[in-house]
Amino acid sequence: MKRLAFCTLTFIIIWLSIIKDKSNAYEINEYAIKRIDAATKVADQKYDVDHTMNPPEVRYDIFPSLDETWKNDAKSYCVLPYILFDPLCQFNAFLDGNVVTCPKCKGDDKMSKTNMPGHLVNTKIWKNGRLQRLNPRVIFDLTSPVILVYKQYSCNRGHYEINGVDVDVLKQIDNCNVSFTLSHKSGFTNRLVDYLEELLDTGLSSTQICEIIRRCYKKAYYERAQRYYHDFNVAKHIGITDDQVQNFPTFEQMDLPCVGHTLVAGAIISRFKSEEVLYQQYFSSIPAKWISCDHTFKATSNIGYLRESDKKWVKLFQSLFCVLNEKGTVIQWKFTKTECTSELENVFWQLSQRFTAQNIVLDGIFLDNCCKWTQFLGKYFPGVCIKLDIFHAVQRLVRKIPKRSKYSSDMAKEYGLVFRQPVDIGKERSSPSPPADVILRNLQKFCLKWESIQSAAGTNVLTKEMLKEIRNIKVHINKGCLSDIPVGCGTNRNERLHRDLKKIVATNRIGLPLLYTKMFRMLYRLAQEKEKEIPSIHEIKAPLQKEML
């Protein structure tokens, strides 16, 4: 018997916790209930008269009126802003046939047999906190949590209690300008997501972003306190009250819901998913005359997941492979587990299909493994010349120069000039790279100068490893792999890309969904700086929305 009682009690506790978790409700005070109840009545009256209702925007008409009805109660200023959401009335002009079909009819066997789902009917019942079963939801805005007050409908075929925020209802108004997005347990306004994206783009972690939003909430909360003290002084001055001023509750005492790590990631990923097609459309429209390919290894150390069995961080990728055009814009990318070409088959197939659709014939391809990849790339770009990237060619030798050598800087600079015309001695290359015979003469002069110089320890400055690299590079020079390379083509301008990649993944462990979101946003931002003639995703999105409406 005791065991049965214990099991029953346990079940009740679990059931209550589930109900509480799924309600997504917030305990609003009596002042908020009165204010919202009045607002919903006004909204319904307006619709009855002129069949229009104000759009679902955040409303701040939440403070007491400073007149004879004013009461000295600080808690009356501890009221959250709210949104009135009635899709049937607010978006009726944009709905298909001016109706919203009933989501419950889809799961009703009787209705599905007739293939005639019912449509929603306005009941004028709002989830406004007037009754406990009518508690509204709380979503998150830029400066405060917001009470989402929504309609509850019935169906002309007998179904009841259909919420205006039902997923199937929201799908039917997807083309309308709704100022918020709902998740399973929460929600967020569009302007909050805009701000979260800006913070994310600066490289801030989720913890830092949450703290910034919390400070915004705290600042806005104490502005309400200032409003109370101001109104109290005015009320006392004009004789509305003789009471003593009250202590305004602290931000911590109110224990307001605030943005957490999960919501930050969820909000940003949700926005990206809704725009992912536009991002892909943008990148697929970027043209190219030359392309350069590069593996980046420093950008992958923190990409992975925490293994449950031993709580160890499991790294998922070895490198990031990027394809850039002659302007230095990343036009295709992929995280890879190895350096094998088999992982990149789809990357180059997609590029070849894109260039064919754009009527683009590449002038050339630059990469570190030119001869090794010739056969592989020839499958996708037949007849296109493949060159050794000059930056990588220089780095092959520079990496072998002892770091502590007093000659390291001069040697690196002079070796870079080997692959230029003799008169091209500026900070950056201003002419195409010279023919093979000119490069070989430049290399010979470099070797003659440095092979006779010794370090302080009495060893040759040109080490055996460096001489081996010079012999290897001669093979590429004689094949023409380093000749006739246009100005600006190559991976030497990737410093900005690497710097921004470091902001994303070098300091914080990150999972795949958020990683891809951050990558697309970063690469899009960099592309916009260089591809100014291509419409932004916002310019693409605007006419689509106009067409929908």
C-alpha positions in Angstrom: 0.0 0.0 0.0 2.8 2.4 0.9 4.6 1.5 -2.3 1.4 2.3 -4.3 1.0 5.6 -2.5 4.7 6.4 -3.1 4.4 5.6 -6.9 1.2 7.6 -7.1 2.9 10.6 -5.4 5.9 10.3 -7.7 3.6 10.2 -10.8 1.8 13.3 -9.7 5.1 15.2 -9.1 6.4 14.2 -12.5 3.1 15.0 -14.2 3.0 18.4 -12.6 6.6 19.1 -13.6 5.7 18.2 -17.2 2.6 20.4 -17.2 4.6 23.3 -15.8 7.4 22.8 -18.3 5.1 22.6 -21.3 2.8 25.5 -20.4 5.5 28.0 -21.2 3.4 30.4 -19.0 4.7 33.3 -16.9 3.0 34.3 -13.7 1.9 37.8 -14.6 0.6 40.2 -11.9 -2.8 41.7 -11.6 -1.8 45.0 -13.2 -0.6 43.2 -16.3 -3.8 41.2 -16.5 -6.0 44.3 -16.3 -3.9 46.2 -18.9 -3.8 43.3 -21.3 -7.5 42.5 -20.8 -8.4 46.1 -21.7 -6.1 46.0 -24.7 -7.7 42.8 -26.1 -11.2 44.2 -25.7 -10.2 47.4 -27.6 -8.6 45.2 -30.4 -11.8 43.1 -30.8 -14.0 46.3 -30.8 -11.8 47.8 -33.5 -12.1 44.7 -35.6 -15.9 44.6 -35.2 -16.1 48.2 -36.5 -13.6 48.4 -39.4 -12.4 44.8 -39.8 -8.8 45.7 -39.1 -6.4 45.0 -36.2 -3.0 46.5 -35.5 -0.1 44.2 -36.4 1.6 42.0 -33.8 4.2 44.3 -32.6 5.7 44.8 -29.1 3.5 47.3 -27.1 4.7 49.4 -24.2 1.5 51.0 -23.1 1.8 49.1 -19.8 2.3 51.8 -17.2 -0.5 53.3 -15.1 -2.1 56.6 -16.3 -1.1 59.6 -14.2 -4.6 60.7 -13.3 -7.1 60.3 -10.4 -7.0 56.5 -10.9 -3.2 56.4 -10.2 -2.3 54.3 -7.1 1.0 54.3 -5.3 2.1 50.8 -6.0 5.6 50.1 -7.3 4.6 46.7 -8.5 2.2 48.2 -11.0 5.4 49.3 -12.9 6.8 45.8 -12.9 4.8 44.9 -15.9 6.3 43.3 -19.1 5.5 44.6 -22.5 3.2 42.5 -24.6 2.2 41.4 -28.2 -1.4 40.8 -29.3 -1.4 38.0 -31.8 -4.6 37.2 -33.7 -3.6 35.8 -37.2 -7.2 35.3 -38.3 -7.9 39.0 -37.8 -4.5 40.6 -38.3 -3.7 38.8 -41.6 -7.1 38.0 -43.0 -6.4 40.0 -46.2 -3.4 37.8 -47.0 -4.9 34.4 -46.2 -5.8 32.0 -48.9 -9.6 32.5 -49.3 -9.5 34.7 -46.2 -9.6 31.6 -44.0 -7.3 29.5 -41.9 -8.0 25.8 -42.1 -8.4 23.8 -38.8 -5.2 21.9 -37.9 -7.3 19.4 -35.8 -9.3 18.4 -38.8 -6.2 16.9 -40.4 -5.9 14.4 -37.6 -9.6 13.6 -37.4 -10.5 10.4 -39.3 -14.1 11.6 -39.8 -13.0 14.9 -41.4 -10.2 13.3 -43.5 -12.7 11.0 -45.1 -14.7 13.9 -46.4 -11.5 15.7 -47.5 -13.2 18.9 -46.3 -11.3 20.4 -43.4 -13.0 23.1 -41.4 -11.9 26.7 -41.0 -11.1 28.6 -37.8 -13.8 30.8 -36.2 -13.1 33.9 -34.1 -14.2 33.2 -30.5 -12.8 36.4 -29.0 -11.1 34.3 -26.4 -7.6 35.5 -25.7 -4.8 33.8 -23.8 -4.4 36.9 -21.7 -4.0 35.5 -18.1 -7.6 36.3 -17.1 -8.0 32.6 -16.1 -5.2 30.2 -15.2 -5.9 28.0 -18.2 -5.6 31.1 -20.4 -2.1 32.1 -19.4 -0.1 33.6 -22.2 3.4 32.6 -23.3 6.6 34.5 -22.7 9.1 35.2 -25.5 12.3 37.2 -25.5 12.9 40.6 -26.9 15.9 42.9 -27.1 15.3 44.8 -23.8 12.9 42.6 -21.9 10.9 39.4 -21.9 7.6 39.9 -23.7 4.1 38.5 -22.9 2.7 36.9 -26.1 -1.1 37.2 -25.9 -2.7 35.1 -28.6 -6.2 34.1 -29.7 -7.8 30.8 -29.1 -10.2 29.7 -31.9 -12.8 27.1 -32.6 -13.6 25.3 -35.8 -16.8 25.4 -37.8 -16.7 21.6 -37.8 -16.7 21.3 -34.0 -13.2 21.5 -32.8 -12.3 23.8 -29.9 -9.3 25.4 -28.2 -7.1 25.8 -31.2 -4.3 28.2 -30.4 -3.3 31.0 -32.7 0.4 29.9 -32.3 -0.3 26.4 -33.4 2.4 25.3 -35.8 -0.1 24.4 -38.5 -1.7 27.8 -38.1 1.6 29.6 -38.3 2.5 27.7 -41.5 -0.6 29.2 -43.2 0.5 32.8 -42.5 4.2 32.1 -43.3 4.2 34.8 -46.0 3.0 37.5 -43.6 5.3 39.9 -41.7 5.2 38.3 -38.2 7.6 40.0 -35.9 8.6 37.0 -33.9 9.5 33.3 -34.2 8.4 30.5 -31.8 10.3 27.4 -30.8 9.0 24.4 -28.9 9.4 25.9 -25.4 10.2 29.6 -26.1 10.3 32.2 -28.7 12.1 35.4 -29.8 11.4 38.6 -31.6 13.1 39.3 -34.9 14.9 42.4 -33.6 16.5 40.3 -30.9 17.8 37.8 -33.5 19.2 40.7 -35.5 21.1 41.8 -32.4 22.3 38.3 -31.6 23.6 37.9 -35.1 25.6 41.2 -34.8 27.1 40.0 -31.5 27.9 36.6 -33.0 29.6 38.1 -36.0 32.1 39.9 -33.6 33.3 36.6 -32.3 31.6 36.7 -28.9 30.9 33.4 -27.2 27.3 32.4 -26.1 28.2 33.1 -22.5 29.3 36.7 -23.4 26.2 37.2 -25.5 23.9 36.0 -22.7 25.5 38.4 -20.3 25.1 41.4 -22.7 21.4 40.6 -23.1 21.0 40.3 -19.4 22.5 43.7 -18.9 20.1 45.1 -21.5 17.2 43.6 -19.5 18.5 45.0 -16.3 19.0 48.5 -17.7 15.4 48.5 -19.1 14.1 47.2 -15.8 15.6 50.1 -13.8 14.2 52.5 -16.4 10.8 51.4 -15.1 12.0 52.1 -11.6 12.9 55.7 -12.7 9.4 55.9 -14.3 7.8 55.0 -11.0 9.8 57.5 -9.0 9.1 60.2 -11.5 5.4 59.5 -11.6 5.3 59.4 -7.8 6.9 62.8 -7.5 4.5 64.3 -10.0 1.5 62.6 -8.3 2.5 64.0 -4.9 3.1 67.4 -6.4 -0.4 67.6 -7.9 -2.1 66.1 -4.8 -3.0 62.6 -6.2 -1.3 60.9 -3.3 0.0 61.6 0.2 1.7 58.2 0.6 5.4 57.6 1.2 7.5 56.4 -1.8 7.9 52.6 -2.0 11.1 50.7 -2.6 11.1 49.4 -6.1 11.8 45.6 -6.3 15.3 44.8 -7.5 16.0 43.1 -10.8 17.2 40.0 -8.9 14.0 39.9 -6.8 11.8 39.8 -9.9 13.7 36.8 -11.2 12.7 37.6 -14.8 13.3 34.9 -17.4 16.4 35.7 -19.5 18.1 34.5 -22.6 20.2 31.3 -22.2 22.8 29.5 -24.3 20.4 27.2 -25.9 18.1 30.0 -27.0 20.9 32.1 -28.4 22.1 29.2 -30.6 18.5 28.1 -31.4 17.4 31.7 -32.4 20.4 32.2 -34.7 20.2 28.8 -36.3 16.5 29.1 -36.9 17.0 32.4 -38.7 19.8 31.0 -40.8 17.7 27.9 -41.8 14.9 30.2 -43.0 17.4 32.1 -45.2 19.8 29.3 -46.1 18.5 29.0 -49.7 19.2 32.8 -50.1 22.7 32.4 -48.9 23.3 29.5 -51.3 21.8 31.5 -54.1 24.1 34.4 -53.3 27.3 32.3 -53.3 26.3 30.4 -56.4 26.0 33.7 -58.3 29.6 34.8 -57.7 31.6 34.6 -60.9 35.3 33.6 -61.2 38.0 33.8 -63.9 40.7 32.1 -61.8 40.2 30.0 -58.7 42.7 29.1 -55.9 42.3 26.2 -53.5 43.7 26.0 -50.0 43.5 23.8 -46.9 43.4 25.6 -43.6 44.3 23.5 -40.5 44.1 26.0 -37.7 40.3 26.4 -38.0 39.2 22.9 -36.9 40.6 22.1 -33.5 37.4 23.2 -31.6 34.9 21.7 -33.9 33.3 18.5 -32.6 31.3 17.1 -29.7 31.7 16.0 -26.1 31.7 12.2 -25.9 29.3 11.0 -23.2 31.3 7.9 -22.3 34.5 9.6 -21.1 33.6 13.3 -21.4 36.4 13.8 -24.0 36.2 16.3 -26.8 36.1 14.5 -30.1 37.5 16.5 -33.0 35.5 16.0 -36.2 37.6 17.5 -38.9 41.2 17.9 -39.9 41.0 21.0 -42.1 38.8 23.5 -43.9 39.1 23.5 -47.7 38.3 26.8 -49.4 38.0 27.7 -53.1 38.5 31.4 -53.8 38.1 33.5 -57.0 40.6 36.1 -58.3 39.2 38.7 -55.9 39.9 36.5 -52.9 36.2 35.7 -52.3 35.4 32.3 -51.0 33.0 30.7 -53.5 32.9 27.1 -52.1 34.1 25.5 -48.9 34.0 22.2 -47.0 35.3 20.8 -43.7 37.3 17.7 -44.4 38.6 14.8 -42.4 41.6 14.1 -44.6 43.5 15.8 -47.5 42.3 13.1 -49.9 40.7 14.4 -53.2 37.9 11.8 -52.7 36.4 14.1 -50.1 36.3 17.0 -52.6 34.6 15.3 -55.6 31.3 16.9 -54.8 32.9 20.4 -54.3 34.4 20.5 -57.7 31.5 18.8 -59.4 29.2 21.6 -58.0 31.6 24.2 -59.2 31.9 22.8 -62.7 28.1 22.7 -62.9 27.8 26.3 -61.7 30.4 27.6 -64.1 28.7 25.8 -67.0 25.4 27.4 -66.1 27.1 30.8 -65.9 28.9 30.2 -69.3 32.2 30.7 -67.4 35.4 29.1 -68.7 38.2 29.3 -66.1 41.6 30.8 -67.1 43.4 28.8 -64.5 43.5 27.1 -61.1 46.1 27.7 -58.3 46.9 25.3 -55.5 49.7 23.8 -53.4 49.6 20.4 -55.1 49.5 21.4 -58.7 51.0 18.4 -60.4 49.5 15.9 -58.0 46.0 17.2 -58.6 46.2 17.7 -62.4 44.5 14.5 -63.3 41.8 14.9 -60.6 40.9 18.5 -61.6 41.0 17.7 -65.3 37.9 15.6 -64.8 35.9 18.7 -63.9 37.8 21.4 -65.8 39.4 19.9 -68.9 42.0 22.0 -70.7 42.3 24.5 -67.8 45.9 25.3 -66.8 46.8 24.4 -63.3 49.5 26.4 -61.5 51.4 26.2 -58.2 50.2 28.9 -55.9 53.1 31.4 -55.5 52.4 32.0 -51.8 52.7 28.3 -51.0 55.8 28.0 -53.2 57.5 30.7 -51.2 56.3 29.3 -47.9 57.8 25.9 -48.7 61.3 27.4 -48.3 60.5 30.2 -45.8 59.3 27.5 -43.3 62.7 26.0 -43.4 64.6 29.2 -42.4 65.6 29.1 -38.7 63.4 31.5 -36.8 66.2 32.9 -34.7 68.5 33.7 -37.7 69.3 37.3 -38.1 69.0 36.7 -41.9 65.5 35.2 -41.8 63.6 38.3 -42.7 65.9 39.4 -45.6 66.0 35.8 -46.9 62.2 35.5 -46.9 61.7 38.8 -48.7 64.4 38.1 -51.3 63.0 34.6 -52.0 59.6 36.1 -52.6 61.1 38.3 -55.4 62.5 35.2 -57.2 59.0 34.7 -58.7 58.7 38.3 -60.0 59.9 40.3 -63.0 63.3 41.9 -62.1 61.8 45.4 -62.0 58.8 44.3 -59.9 60.2 44.9 -56.4 57.3 46.6 -54.6 55.6 45.4 -51.5 53.0 43.6 -53.7 53.4 42.0 -57.1 52.4 44.4 -59.9 53.1 42.3 -63.0 52.3 38.7 -64.0 55.0 36.2 -62.9 57.8 35.9 -65.5 58.7 33.0 -67.8 60.5 30.0 -66.5 64.0 31.1 -67.7 63.7 34.4 -65.8 62.5 32.7 -62.6 65.5 30.3 -62.9 68.0 33.2 -63.3 66.4 34.9 -60.2 66.7 31.7 -58.2 70.4 31.3 -59.3 71.2 34.8 -58.1 69.4 34.1 -54.8 71.5 30.9 -54.3 74.8 32.6 -55.2 74.3 35.3 -52.7 73.2 33.2 -49.7 75.2 30.0 -50.2 78.4 31.9 -49.2 76.9 33.4 -46.0 77.3 31.6 -42.7 75.5 32.0 -39.4 77.1 33.1 -36.2 77.5 29.4 -35.3 79.6 28.9 -38.5 76.9 26.9 -40.4 75.7 27.7 -43.9 72.6 29.9 -44.0 71.2 27.8 -46.8 70.6 24.5 -44.9 70.3 21.1 -46.5 66.5 21.2 -46.0 66.3 24.6 -47.9 68.5 23.3 -50.7 66.2 20.3 -51.1 63.2 22.7 -51.4 65.1 24.7 -54.0 65.7 21.5 -56.1 62.0 20.6 -55.8 60.8 24.0 -56.8 63.0 23.9 -59.9 60.9 21.0 -61.2 57.8 23.1 -61.0 59.6 26.1 -62.6 60.7 24.1 -65.6 57.1 22.8 -66.0 55.8 26.3 -66.1 53.8 25.9 -62.9 54.9 29.3 -61.7 54.9 31.4 -64.9 52.3 33.8 -66.3 50.3 34.0 -63.0 48.2 37.2 -63.0 48.5 39.9 -60.3 46.4 39.2 -57.2 45.7 35.5 -58.0 46.5 33.1 -55.2 46.0 32.6 -51.5 48.3 35.3 -50.3 45.3 37.5 -49.3 43.8 34.9 -46.9 45.0 36.7 -43.8 41.6 38.3 -43.3 39.8 35.0 -43.8 42.1 33.3 -41.2 41.6 36.1 -38.7 37.9 35.9 -38.9 37.9 32.1 -38.7 39.9 32.4 -35.5 37.1 34.5 -34.1 34.6 31.8 -34.8 36.3 28.6 -33.7 39.7 29.1 -32.2 38.6 30.1 -28.7 35.3 28.3 -28.2 34.3 24.7 -28.7 31.4 24.6 -31.2 28.9 22.2 -32.6 28.1 21.7 -36.3 24.7 23.5 -36.7 26.0 26.8 -35.1 29.3 26.4 -36.9 27.8 26.3 -40.3 25.6 29.2 -39.5 28.6 31.3 -38.3 30.6 30.2 -41.3 28.0 31.2 -43.9 27.5 34.6 -42.2 31.2 35.3 -42.0 31.9 34.3 -45.6 28.9 36.3 -46.8 30.1 39.4 -44.9 33.5 39.1 -46.5 32.1 38.4 -49.9 29.9 41.5 -49.8 33.0 43.7 -49.4 34.4 42.4 -52.7 31.4 41.5 -54.8 29.5 44.8 -54.6 27.8 44.2 -57.9 25.9 41.1 -56.7 22.6 41.8 -54.8 22.6 41.1 -51.1 20.3 38.4 -49.7 18.2 41.2 -48.2 17.8 42.7 -51.7 16.9 39.2 -53.0 14.5 38.7 -50.1 12.6 42.0 -50.4 11.0 41.3 -53.8 10.2 37.7 -52.8 8.3 39.0 -49.8 6.5 41.6 -51.9 5.5 39.0 -54.4 4.2 36.7 -51.6 2.1 39.6 -50.2 
